[in-house]
Amino acid sequence: MIFFEILRVAMDAIRANKLRSFLTMLGIVIGVGAVITMVALGEGAQRQVEEQIAALGTNVLTVRPGQGFFRGVRGGNSARMTMDDVQAVDGNASAILEVAPEMQGQLQVQFGRSNANIRIMGTTPNYVKVNNFKLEMGRFFDESETQGRRRVAVMGGAIPALLGAESSDLLGQSISIRNITFEIVGVLEEKGGSGFFNEDEQIFVPVTTAQFRLLGTDRVNSFKVMVEDQSTIPVAMVQIEELLRREHRLGLGKENDFWISDSAQFLQTQQETTQTFTMLLAGIAGVSLLVGGIGIMNIMLVSVTERTKEIGVRKALGATRNAVLLQFLLEATTLCMAGGILGVGFAYAAARILSDAAGWTMAIAPESVVMAVVFAAAIGVFFGIWPARRAASMDPIVALRYE
């Protein structure tokens, strides 16, 4: 019996029990769809992290104050960082291109009838360069305005919506920050962000204005350091550490009361975490695919038992052992392949629903689709071989006498 004739017989057997065939495929459909969807969720999360780090820049270091530790014991005084630390690093580290301080505070902001509690960021004119911001309209404040402690402000991309206005309505207008009037000179483009800290939900003012008019302190929350490229990051980190230890008068044996984070290292850590998370989700979803394969084997064993006489007749008419084996193997593989293709459609639909309804970033990689379908076909072969061998090994005489 030629291959295509065997294939036709196998398809006829599947079509003869449409409902049972569909229910059998359902386990594979759900399994393949779940695997692809979970991998897409992990891939989307990884791409989102990469975009956020790329927006910040991989040649940027962040320096934050922290409490010192000595032999595992926390120091008694809270660590602090001031503008003197920023100036010490800015003027004495050869590997550093730019330094941008960040002096933050949550203050009440009023524009017209709108009132909101918004994060105010005091910084220097190079902040947009260091943090890779772009202006949507207007301008950023300049060095003369910083030196003169001018009352000018630049809106983050999400601020107009918080104040119930359009970007064009804000430019050139006045807002009140802590009952002090500021002129809006620019609006930044949105970079996108979520969670506890969103860079777009900030109002930027000159650091001297924040220090002397709004916050009344010279303490900075952190400062960003931009270097030439990633190859100079180790040198810059050593220079920053030496300068700050000298500035804070930290003797030998004392731990740093500050910490320096590298966005490139953060990206690598996040990627490794996301990959582990993706593999875990895919493994859990893969269990459902395995269960679907067991369902295929179960139904094929039932089918072999039901069609015992048919197998006996075919063997009596000259069907070889290999022909019978191939027929049942094709039935199992076809069911799995069809389920795999439907599962791909199910995965795309699920990804679209999760993306629209929950706002999750989903990224279906072609490799995951191919892998899932190939795996489904492999499951068809693996779980179909036992029923197929059982059918092929039947004695035609015994099979014809089966009731």
N, C-alpha and C positions, 0 to 999 in steps of 0.2 A: 504494500500500500504506500503510495507516494506521500510526501510530507504534506502537501496542500490538501489532499483528501483527508488525512488524519486531522489537520487543522479544522477543516469544515465539520467533521464529525464532532470535534471538541466544542466548536461554536454552537452547533445544534443542541448539544447537551446543556450548554449554559442557557440558551434561549428557551429551552423546554421548561426551566424552573426560574422564571424571571425574578419573582419576588425573593426566593431563597438566594439567588445569585447576588441580588442587590444588597440584601441584609448581610451576606457574607463579605461583600466588598466594603461595607460601611465601616468595619473596624480598621481596614487599611486606609480608607478615606480620612477618618478622624486622626489616625496615627500619623500619616504623611502631613496632613494639614497642621497638626500640632507641632511636629518637628520643625517645619518650615517657619511657622509663625513665631515659635520661641527663638529660633536662630535670628529671625528678622528683628525681633525685639532687642536681642543682645547686640546685634550689628548696629541697629539704630542708636542705642545708648552709647556705643563706642564712637560712632561718627559725631554724635552731639558733643561728647567730651573733646574730641579732636578739634571741632569747630570752635569751642569755647577757648581752648588753649591757643589755637591759631589766631583768634581774635586778640588775645592778650599778647602773644608773641613768645616764641621759645627762647629769645635772647634777653628775657627780663627776669630779674631776681626780685623777690619781695623780702624785706627785712622788717620783722615785727619784734616788739618787746616781749619778754617772757621772764618768769621768775627763775632765779638761779637755783641749781641743785648741786649739792656737794655730798658725794658718797650716798646718794639716794635720799638725802634729807632736804626738804624744801627750805630755801632761805627765808629769813624773817621779813625782809622788806620787799614790797612789790616793785618789780622792775619798771622803769620808765624810759621813754625815749623822747628827746626834745629836738627843737630846730638846730641846736648846737651839734647834735649827732649827725643830722642831715648835712650841715655845712662842712663838718669834718670829713665826711666821706666824699662829698662833692668836690672839695678842693684838693684832695690829697691822694686819690686813687687813680693811678694812670690807666688802668684797664677799663675804666668806667666812662661812658659817653654822656649819659644824662641821669639825673637824680630828681625824682618828683615826690615830695612829701604828701602825706594824706592825713589831714586833721579833720576828724568827723564829729558830728553831733546831730541828734534828732531835734529839730526845732519847728515851731509853728510857722507856717507859710500861708499868706493870704493874698489872693488875687481877685479883685472884684468881690463877689459874694462867696467865692469858693475859699474853703479853709481846709488845710491838710497838714498832718505831721510828716515832715519829709527829711531825709538825710541830707545834711549840708556838708559838702566836701571842700575844705580849704586846701588849695594846692598852688602850684606854680604854672606859668604859661606853657611849659614843655609837657604838661600832663597828657595832652592829646597825642603827642608824638610817642611818648613812652608806652601808653596804653592802647595805641592803635585806634583812636577815635577819629571820626570824620564829622565835619560840620554839615548840618543840613541847610542851615541859613545863618546869616550873621557872621560873627567872629568870636574868637576866644579872647579873654583879657590878656593884655601885654605886660611887659616888665615894668613900664612906668606906672601902670595902674596898681601893680603889686607893691612897688616901692611907696606909692602915695596912699596906700590903704583905701583905694577907691571902692565905692559901693556899687560894684557891677556884678552881674550874675550870668551864668550860662546854664541853660536847662538841659537835663538829660533827655534822651529821646522819648521816655515814657511820662515825663512830667506834664506836658500839655494835657494829656488825657486825665491825669489825676486832678488837674485844676479845672477840668471841664472846658478847655479851650483848644483852638487850633494853633499850630506852631506859628503861623503867620500872624495870628492875633496877639501873641506874646511878644514878638520881637519889637524892641523899642519902647515897650510898656514898663510900668513900674510894679514891683511886688513888694510885699512887706514880709521881712524875715525877722522874727522876734521884735516886731514893732519898729524895725528900721527899714527905711525905703531903699530898694536896690533897683537899678536899671538893668533890664534884660538886654544883653548885647548879642546873644547867640543861642542857637538850639542845635544839639548834637544829633547825629543819626542814631537810630536804635541799633545796638549790637545784638540784642536778644539775650535773654537770661531768665532764669526761674529760680524758685526756691527762696531761701532766707535772704540772700543778698543778690539784688539785681542792679547791675551797674547803670542801667538806664533810668532808675528811679532815684536820681541824685541831682542836686543843684550845686554847681561849682562856683566858688568865689575865690578871690585872691587869698593866699594863705595868711598874709599879714592882716587882712580885713577880718578873717575868721579868728585870728589870734587876739586882736585888740578890740574888735567891735562886737563879735558874736559869742565866742566861747570863753574868752578871758583866760587863756592858758597857752603856754608854748609847747605843751605835750602833743606829740603826733601819735596817731594810731599805728602807722606803718609808713614806709616809703619804698617806692619802686626804683630799681636800678636797671638801666639799659646798657648792655655791653655790645661790642662789635658783632660777635656771633657766638655760637655755642662753644667753640674751641677756647674762647677766652673766659668762659664762666668759672672754671676752677681757680684761675689766677685772681679774678675779681672777688670771689668768695673769700679767699685768703686775705686779700687786702682789706676788705670790709671788716673781717673778723679782727685783724690786727688793730685797725683804726678805732673800732668801737670798744675793744678791750682797753685800749689806752685811754679813750675818752671816759670810760666808766671806772677807770682805775682798778681793774681786776688783776690781782696778783696771780702768780703761778699756783696751780692747784685749784683755783676757783673756776667753776663752770661759767659758761657764757650766760648772761642774763638777757639774751636776745637770741633769735633764731632766723636763719636765712633759708628761704625755700626757692627751689629752682623749678620753674614751670615745666621744663622738659622732663625732669624726674617725676614730677606730679603726673604728667601725661603718661609716662611709661607705667607708673603704678596703677593708674586708672585703667589703662589698656589691659594690663594683666588681670586686674580684678574683674573687668567686664568680660574678658575671654573665659575666665573661670565660671562666671555667672552664666554665660551663654552655654557653655558645655554642660553645666548642671541642668539648665532648663531643657536643653536638647536631649539629655539623658533621661530625664523624667518623661518627656514626650515620647521618647523612643520606646519606653515600656509599653505604651498604648499600641505602638506599631507591632511590637512583639506579640502582644495579646491578640491583635488582629490576625497575625500569622498563625497562631494556635487555633483561632477560629476557622481559618481556611483549612487547616489540616483536619480539624474535627468534621467539618462539612464534607470534605472529600472522602473521608473514611466512611461516613454515612452513605455518600453517593456510591462508593464501591460496593457496599453491602446491598443497597437497593438494586444495583444493576448487575448483580452476579450472573443472572441468566443471560443478559445481553453480552457480557464478557464471554460466557461459555459458547454462545452462538457464534460470535465473531471468531473465536479461536477455532471452533469446529469448521468454520468456512475458510480458514487459512491465515487468519491474522497472527502475526508473529508476536513473540514476547516483547520485543522492542517497540512494535507498533502500538500495543496496548499501553506500555509504559509511557511512550511519548504522548499518547492521547490524554491521559490523565495529568501528566506533567504540564501539558499545554493548557489544560483547563485551569489548573491552579495558578499558573503563571499569568494567564490572561486576566483572571479575576484580580490578581494583585496589581498588574500593570494598569488595568482600568481604574482600580481604586486609587492608585498613585496619581494618575492624571486628574481624576476628580478631586483628589486631595490637594493638588496644586491650586486648582480653582478655589477650593475652600480656604486655602491659606491666604490667597490674594484678597478674598472677600473679608476674612477675619482681620487682616492687616489694615484694610481700608476702614473698617468699622472702628477698630481700636484707635487708629490715627485721628479719625473725625470726632468720635465720641469722647475718648479719654485724653486726646491731645498728645499721645505717645509718638515718639519718632520711630517709624518702622522702615527697615531697609532690607528688602528681600534680595539676597544675592543669587545670581544664576547658578553658582556652584552648589548652593544648598538645595536648589530645586532639582538639579541633575543628581546630586547625591541621594536625595530622598526617593526619587523615582527608581534609580538603580538599586537602592536598598530594598525597595518594595518588590522589585523583580527577583532579587536574591532571596527574599523571604518566600516568594512563591515557589521557587525551585527547592529551597531547603525544606519547607513544610509540605511541599507537594510530592517529594520523592518517596516518602514512606507509603502513602496511599497508592501511588502509582506502582511501586514495587509489589505491593500486596495484590493489586489487580493483575499485574503481569504474571505473577507466580501461581495464579489459580489453575487448577487442573480442569480442563474443559468438561470432562465427564462428570466430575463432582459439581461443577458450576451449573451444568444443564439439569441436574437432579435437584438443585436448590429450590426450596419452596419459600 
